[in-house]
């Protein structure tokens, strides 16, 4: 009696395209969330140039505080969508793991760290505001109101780590054929722009890069190979 040989075929991962699309849409959602949050979360008057009276008046206005609180929540949601986008992109470049193990791990660290800095920055922006709005705390003196460190968390540390993430991700995407040559050089350029995000405007390089990369992820459904 003979037994017919049974051929076992490895199961096909039918969820991969859905995962890739979900990560891409998370990146697209990040863009408006981050842009709106960036304009809403930061207190209106410039703490370095505004008078004490102007700063105190801004914090005394409940409408201003409410807008900043909403901006903080939007920034946290934006950080979470960015994290989902990072996870999807990291999966797409996993074929480069054996050839570039250090870069692969570095990308895995800098992406979540960027999101974490955004979340911490959001809380720093509205720490005093929350005490005033929800804790019945009087509006502090202007000198204390000037000590808001949300800006350096998001627009300095966050921007620098995001620049490192973009440069590393572009290098790995080039390795697996996910990016074309012009996309690689555009990524390096935008990463360089982010280094100067201590000035507000260059921070726009991050949502621009995420949007462009998300479109690439949506259009390229197949798994890149090394």
SEGURO-954066 format. One record per residue (C-alpha): residue in one letter; y, x, z; residue number from 1; chain. Coordinates in nm, 2 decimals. Layout:
N
REC residuo     c2     c1     c3 num cadena
REC       A      Y      X      Z NUM      A
...
//
This chain:
226
REC residuo     c2     c1     c3 num cadena
REC       X   0.00   0.00   0.00   1      A
REC       X   0.33   0.14  -0.10   2      A
REC       X   0.67   0.07   0.04   3      A
REC       X   0.96   0.04  -0.19   4      A
REC       X   1.24   0.28  -0.11   5      A
REC       X   1.55   0.11   0.00   6      A
REC       X   1.88   0.27  -0.11   7      A
REC       X   2.15   0.26   0.15   8      A
REC       X   2.50   0.25   0.02   9      A
REC       X   2.78   0.34   0.25  10      A
REC       X   2.99   0.04   0.34  11      A
REC       X   3.32   0.01   0.16  12      A
REC       X   3.63   0.00   0.38  13      A
REC       X   3.78  -0.31   0.24  14      A
REC       X   4.05  -0.31   0.51  15      A
REC       X   4.22   0.01   0.40  16      A
REC       X   4.45  -0.14   0.14  17      A
REC       X   4.55  -0.41   0.39  18      A
REC       X   4.63  -0.14   0.65  19      A
REC       X   4.83   0.06   0.40  20      A
REC       X   5.03  -0.25   0.30  21      A
REC       X   5.09  -0.34   0.67  22      A
REC       X   5.22   0.01   0.75  23      A
REC       X   5.45   0.00   0.44  24      A
REC       X   5.59  -0.34   0.54  25      A
REC       X   5.64  -0.21   0.89  26      A
REC       X   5.85   0.07   0.74  27      A
REC       X   6.05  -0.18   0.54  28      A
REC       X   6.11  -0.39   0.85  29      A
REC       X   6.23  -0.08   1.03  30      A
REC       X   6.53  -0.03   0.80  31      A
REC       X   6.74  -0.35   0.87  32      A
REC       X   6.63  -0.34   1.24  33      A
REC       X   6.75   0.01   1.28  34      A
REC       X   7.07  -0.04   1.09  35      A
REC       X   7.17  -0.35   1.28  36      A
REC       X   7.07  -0.19   1.61  37      A
REC       X   7.27   0.12   1.54  38      A
REC       X   7.59  -0.08   1.49  39      A
REC       X   7.53  -0.32   1.79  40      A
REC       X   7.39  -0.10   2.07  41      A
REC       X   7.66   0.16   2.11  42      A
REC       X   7.96   0.06   2.31  43      A
REC       X   8.26  -0.01   2.09  44      A
REC       X   8.53   0.22   2.22  45      A
REC       X   8.50   0.60   2.17  46      A
REC       X   8.45   0.74   2.51  47      A
REC       X   8.62   1.06   2.42  48      A
REC       X   8.94   0.91   2.27  49      A
REC       X   8.98   0.56   2.41  50      A
REC       X   9.19   0.50   2.72  51      A
REC       X   9.05   0.41   3.05  52      A
REC       X   9.19   0.06   3.02  53      A
REC       X   9.04   0.01   2.68  54      A
REC       X   8.69   0.12   2.79  55      A
REC       X   8.70  -0.10   3.10  56      A
REC       X   8.82  -0.40   2.90  57      A
REC       X   8.53  -0.36   2.66  58      A
REC       X   8.27  -0.35   2.93  59      A
REC       X   8.44  -0.65   3.10  60      A
REC       X   8.39  -0.87   2.80  61      A
REC       X   8.05  -1.05   2.82  62      A
REC       X   8.03  -1.10   2.44  63      A
REC       X   8.05  -0.72   2.39  64      A
REC       X   7.78  -0.66   2.66  65      A
REC       X   7.55  -0.93   2.50  66      A
REC       X   7.58  -0.77   2.16  67      A
REC       X   7.49  -0.43   2.30  68      A
REC       X   7.19  -0.58   2.48  69      A
REC       X   7.07  -0.74   2.16  70      A
REC       X   7.12  -0.41   1.98  71      A
REC       X   6.90  -0.24   2.24  72      A
REC       X   6.62  -0.48   2.19  73      A
REC       X   6.65  -0.45   1.82  74      A
REC       X   6.63  -0.07   1.85  75      A
REC       X   6.31  -0.10   2.06  76      A
REC       X   6.15  -0.33   1.80  77      A
REC       X   6.27  -0.09   1.53  78      A
REC       X   6.10   0.20   1.72  79      A
REC       X   5.77   0.00   1.73  80      A
REC       X   5.79  -0.07   1.35  81      A
REC       X   5.86   0.29   1.29  82      A
REC       X   5.55   0.38   1.50  83      A
REC       X   5.34   0.15   1.29  84      A
REC       X   5.48   0.31   0.97  85      A
REC       X   5.41   0.66   1.11  86      A
REC       X   5.05   0.57   1.19  87      A
REC       X   4.99   0.43   0.84  88      A
REC       X   5.14   0.74   0.67  89      A
REC       X   4.95   0.97   0.90  90      A
REC       X   4.63   0.80   0.78  91      A
REC       X   4.72   0.84   0.42  92      A
REC       X   4.76   1.22   0.45  93      A
REC       X   4.44   1.28   0.66  94      A
REC       X   4.28   1.45   0.36  95      A
REC       X   4.51   1.75   0.43  96      A
REC       X   4.38   1.78   0.79  97      A
REC       X   4.14   2.06   0.72  98      A
REC       X   4.38   2.26   0.51  99      A
REC       X   4.68   2.22   0.73 100      A
REC       X   4.55   2.14   1.08 101      A
REC       X   4.87   2.25   1.26 102      A
REC       X   5.10   2.05   1.03 103      A
REC       X   4.87   1.75   1.06 104      A
REC       X   4.89   1.76   1.44 105      A
REC       X   5.27   1.83   1.44 106      A
REC       X   5.32   1.52   1.22 107      A
REC       X   5.11   1.32   1.47 108      A
REC       X   5.34   1.44   1.76 109      A
REC       X   5.68   1.42   1.60 110      A
REC       X   5.65   1.07   1.47 111      A
REC       X   5.57   0.90   1.80 112      A
REC       X   5.82   1.13   1.98 113      A
REC       X   6.09   1.00   1.75 114      A
REC       X   6.01   0.64   1.83 115      A
REC       X   6.00   0.73   2.20 116      A
REC       X   6.35   0.89   2.19 117      A
REC       X   6.48   0.57   2.02 118      A
REC       X   6.34   0.36   2.30 119      A
REC       X   6.47   0.58   2.58 120      A
REC       X   6.81   0.60   2.40 121      A
REC       X   6.82   0.22   2.38 122      A
REC       X   6.77   0.19   2.76 123      A
REC       X   7.04   0.46   2.82 124      A
REC       X   7.29   0.27   2.60 125      A
REC       X   7.26  -0.05   2.81 126      A
REC       X   7.17   0.07   3.15 127      A
REC       X   7.52   0.01   3.30 128      A
REC       X   7.56  -0.30   3.08 129      A
REC       X   7.24  -0.45   3.22 130      A
REC       X   7.36  -0.38   3.58 131      A
REC       X   7.68  -0.56   3.51 132      A
REC       X   7.53  -0.86   3.32 133      A
REC       X   7.22  -0.92   3.53 134      A
REC       X   7.29  -0.75   3.86 135      A
REC       X   7.63  -0.88   3.94 136      A
REC       X   7.75  -0.53   3.96 137      A
REC       X   8.13  -0.48   3.92 138      A
REC       X   8.25  -0.29   3.61 139      A
REC       X   8.25   0.08   3.72 140      A
REC       X   8.54   0.31   3.68 141      A
REC       X   8.60   0.45   3.33 142      A
REC       X   8.48   0.80   3.42 143      A
REC       X   8.13   0.66   3.49 144      A
REC       X   8.13   0.44   3.18 145      A
REC       X   8.19   0.75   2.97 146      A
REC       X   7.86   0.90   3.09 147      A
REC       X   7.65   0.71   2.84 148      A
REC       X   7.38   0.94   2.71 149      A
REC       X   7.22   0.69   2.47 150      A
REC       X   7.39   0.86   2.18 151      A
REC       X   7.24   1.21   2.22 152      A
REC       X   6.89   1.06   2.27 153      A
REC       X   6.90   0.87   1.94 154      A
REC       X   7.15   1.05   1.72 155      A
REC       X   7.09   1.41   1.83 156      A
REC       X   6.74   1.46   1.97 157      A
REC       X   6.60   1.16   1.78 158      A
REC       X   6.75   1.28   1.45 159      A
REC       X   6.63   1.64   1.49 160      A
REC       X   6.27   1.53   1.57 161      A
REC       X   6.28   1.28   1.29 162      A
REC       X   6.39   1.56   1.05 163      A
REC       X   6.09   1.77   1.16 164      A
REC       X   5.87   1.47   1.10 165      A
REC       X   6.00   1.41   0.75 166      A
REC       X   5.97   1.77   0.64 167      A
REC       X   5.61   1.79   0.77 168      A
REC       X   5.51   1.45   0.63 169      A
REC       X   5.65   1.55   0.29 170      A
REC       X   5.46   1.87   0.29 171      A
REC       X   5.13   1.70   0.37 172      A
REC       X   5.20   1.42   0.12 173      A
REC       X   5.25   1.69  -0.15 174      A
REC       X   4.91   1.83  -0.05 175      A
REC       X   4.72   1.50  -0.10 176      A
REC       X   4.92   1.40  -0.41 177      A
REC       X   5.10   1.10  -0.24 178      A
REC       X   5.45   1.22  -0.33 179      A
REC       X   5.57   1.34  -0.67 180      A
REC       X   5.78   1.66  -0.69 181      A
REC       X   6.11   1.48  -0.68 182      A
REC       X   6.01   1.28  -0.38 183      A
REC       X   5.91   1.60  -0.19 184      A
REC       X   6.24   1.77  -0.26 185      A
REC       X   6.43   1.45  -0.18 186      A
REC       X   6.25   1.44   0.16 187      A
REC       X   6.35   1.79   0.24 188      A
REC       X   6.71   1.71   0.15 189      A
REC       X   6.72   1.40   0.37 190      A
REC       X   6.56   1.60   0.65 191      A
REC       X   6.83   1.86   0.62 192      A
REC       X   7.10   1.58   0.63 193      A
REC       X   6.94   1.45   0.95 194      A
REC       X   7.01   1.78   1.12 195      A
REC       X   7.38   1.69   1.10 196      A
REC       X   7.33   1.34   1.25 197      A
REC       X   7.53   1.44   1.55 198      A
REC       X   7.79   1.28   1.33 199      A
REC       X   7.70   0.91   1.29 200      A
REC       X   7.68   0.87   0.91 201      A
REC       X   7.40   1.13   0.84 202      A
REC       X   7.16   0.92   1.05 203      A
REC       X   7.14   0.69   0.74 204      A
REC       X   6.90   0.95   0.59 205      A
REC       X   6.62   0.83   0.81 206      A
REC       X   6.61   0.46   0.70 207      A
REC       X   6.67   0.57   0.34 208      A
REC       X   6.36   0.80   0.36 209      A
REC       X   6.15   0.54   0.54 210      A
REC       X   6.24   0.28   0.28 211      A
REC       X   6.16   0.50  -0.01 212      A
REC       X   5.83   0.62   0.14 213      A
REC       X   5.73   0.26   0.22 214      A
REC       X   5.78   0.16  -0.14 215      A
REC       X   5.55   0.45  -0.24 216      A
REC       X   5.29   0.34   0.00 217      A
REC       X   5.30  -0.02  -0.14 218      A
REC       X   5.27   0.10  -0.50 219      A
REC       X   5.00   0.35  -0.44 220      A
REC       X   4.70   0.14  -0.33 221      A
REC       X   4.43   0.41  -0.38 222      A
REC       X   4.34   0.67  -0.12 223      A
REC       X   4.49   1.01  -0.21 224      A
REC       X   4.25   1.30  -0.21 225      A
REC       X   4.31   1.67  -0.15 226      A
//
